[in-house]
Amino acid sequence: MRVGFLGHDLHGLTVGPDGRLYFTIGDRGAHIVTPYGRTVSNPECGAFYRCEFDGSGLEIVARGLRNPEEIAFDEFGNWFTGDNNSDGGDPARWVSLVEGGDSGWHIGFQFIDRPNSRGPWIAEKMCYPSGEGQPSYILPPIATIASGPAGLAHDPGTGLPERYRHHFFLCDFTGGRGSGVHSFALKPKGAGWEMVDRDHLVSEILSTDVEIGPDGGVYVSDWVEGWDKTGKGRIYRIGDPAMAKDPLRLETRDLLAAGFEKRSVGELVKLLSHADQRIRLRAQFALVDKGAPGESAFKGVLKSKGDLMAKVHAYWGLGQRFRREASPSRRRELASVFLRGLADAAPELRGEAAKALGEAGWKEASGALASLTRDAEPRVRFLAGMEKEKSERYCSARWDEKFLQGSANNIFGNAFYVNQGGGKFAERSDALGVETYWPWGPSVGDLN
């Protein structure tokens, strides 16, 4: 048994652009046995997790964190967090949450005092932005910022003055003076980013969380004083009076209030081009829920001369369907859309197409993704390499965890069968991409 720090636990539950739930667990660690018998274990550090809405598909996306309080993604679905320092002379950090990434922290570092505080964490400069003398296996932070990173929000695209477009807002809780809310933006640097336009949205307030409201205001919670419970608390609303009657701000508020479930496919397609990411995402999810008509609409957006963000959300929506699709013929049909996207003129869309192919485990994309690793854009090369590895890692047979546990579906002998009831079974090995080798049973890829 290992004792961790109070509060270094589950935080930041967020619906991602791919329709999955994302969250973090701090360095108290986690050991989870799913209802389907699979173990997800990470006892030594904080990590970034995701799963489907029903809890299936739980996995660790990135690890090596200490105590990330909240997560946020930008307009292209890139995830970030502010991670807390260990009070040992190391800085708090702004971290890119890259799939498979390791930020370097382990709980054991917390208790090292000699020969130097926090051992290799500080001695090998793992807590600092990229530089000489760091281990090659870690992904260094983008920047050092804040003392106690807490709540986090990203500009949705409406409601705020133009100077905050594409900015992040990070709460900094120190328990006293110096607390407030940082604001900053990110600029591409190679395949990653650098922090620019650092400023304070508000200073000298013991901020614990920040959110952008549907009315365009910035809402900040205030602990008031100290670290102990005081029975006090405030919520402030920060806004620009000059924007109170801004038509786009009012339209966004009304659209969010009215909902999206009853809107037509045509209405939802138009909203994929809205200036506010919250509107675009809700339109995307509503189109996914409409099934085949929504899928056709996404494909139409990709064939049109529509704006970039509409196409990004069309890829995300089709990616949701691709990831969940079990039919081999339907998967091949969807894969063809993303394979064409690898040659798109916009680098952002080439990257999105690569991500979808990797997420869905489309092994036949391996060659095309390998070619994309020579793309002119560093970010596209990075994504192509990541997704090539993922596409090759997945097996061609894709079975839901619950499907494998159900009493109605069974593996007999050397092939895969489906119980059709009444004592009748249908062989499905070929349709699922399962080869059979006597006497070992079903074989997928290199796994016997």
Secondary structure, 3 states (H helix, E strand, C coil): CCCCCCCCCEEEEEECCCCCEEEEECCCCEEEECCCCCEEEECCCEEEEEECCCCCCCEEEEEEECCEEEEEECCCCCEEEEECCCCCCCCCEEEECCCCCECCCCHHHHHCCCCCCCCHHHHCCCCCCCCCCCCCCCCCCCEECCCCEEEEEECCCCCCCHHHCCCEEEEECCCCCCCEEEEEEEEEECCEEEEEEEEEEEECCCEEEEEECCCCCEEEEECCCCCCCCCCCEEEEECCHHHCCCHHHHHHHHHHHHCCCCCCHHHHHHHCCCCCHHHHHHHHHHHHHCCHHHHHHHHHHHHCCCCHHHHHHHHHHHHHHHHHCCCHHHHHHHHHHHHHHCCCCCHHHHHHHHHHHHHCCCHHHHHHHHHHCCCCCHHHHHHHHHHHHHHHHCCCCCCCHHHHHCCCEEEECCEEEEEEECCEEEECHHHHCCEEECCCEEEECCEC
